[in-house]
Amino acid sequence: MMFDGHHDMWGMYWGWWVFWLTFILIVVLALSRGLRGRTQQPETRADTPLDSLKRRYAAGDITTEEYEERKDRLIHSFPDSQN
């Protein structure tokens, strides 16, 4: 039986291809997850009821009288919502 040295080499050749492709895939996935975490917007604070009221008044959804009345009610109901 003659030994053809190339037969054993093909197994190692494909093994290295699988190794490097797997390695590159892992690196790309790790980098994409790391970069995705940096591009997310920081959390914004929730609007207070008074902020919502001010926005509605500025948009013209409510009149000045409604705004003043609701603002007074909010300030008396939620003292810590004052700005």
N, C-alpha and C positions, 0 to 999 in steps of 0.2 A: 504494500500500500504506500503510495507516494503522498508526501505531505505537501499540500499547497498552502503556503503561509498566509495567503489572503483570506482563507476561510475563517480563521480565528479573528482576523482584524475587523471583519464586517460587524461582528457582534459588538466589539468595543466602539466602532465608529458610530453605530446607531445609539449606543448607550450614551456617548458624549453629546450627540444631538439632543436626545431627550433631556439630559441633565441641563444643558445650556438653555434650551427653550423653556424648561420649567423654571429655572433660575431667573431668566429675563421676565417671564410672566409674573412671578412673585414680586420682583422689584417694581415693575410697572403698576401692579395693583397696590402695593404699599405706598408708592408715590402719589397715585391718584387719590387714595383715601386721605393721605396727609394734606394734600393741597385742597381737597374739598372741604376739610375742616377749617382751613384758614379763610376761605372765601365766603363763608356764611356770615350773614349780617348779625351784629350783636343784638341781643334781646332788647326790645323796647319796653318801656314801662307801660302798664295799663293806664288808660285814660281815667281820670277821676270823673265823677258825675258832673262836676263843675266845668271840667274841660269839654265834655260832650255838649253841655249847655252853651258854652261860649262858641263852640264850633257851629252849632245850629243857629245861633244868633248872627254870627258872622256870615253864614250862608243865606240869611234872610228867611229861614224856615219859621221863625217866631218873631213876634213884635217886641218892641222895647218893653211894653208893659208886661208881657208874658215872661220875658227874660228877667226883669227885676223881681217879679213875683216868685218865679221858680228859684232864682238865685237866693232870695231870702229864705225860702223853705229849705233849700239844700244846706245853707249855712247853719240854720238852726237844727237841722236833722243830723248833719255830719259836720261837726265843728272842725275836724282835721282835714276837710276838703277845701279849705280856704286857701287862696293863692295870694 
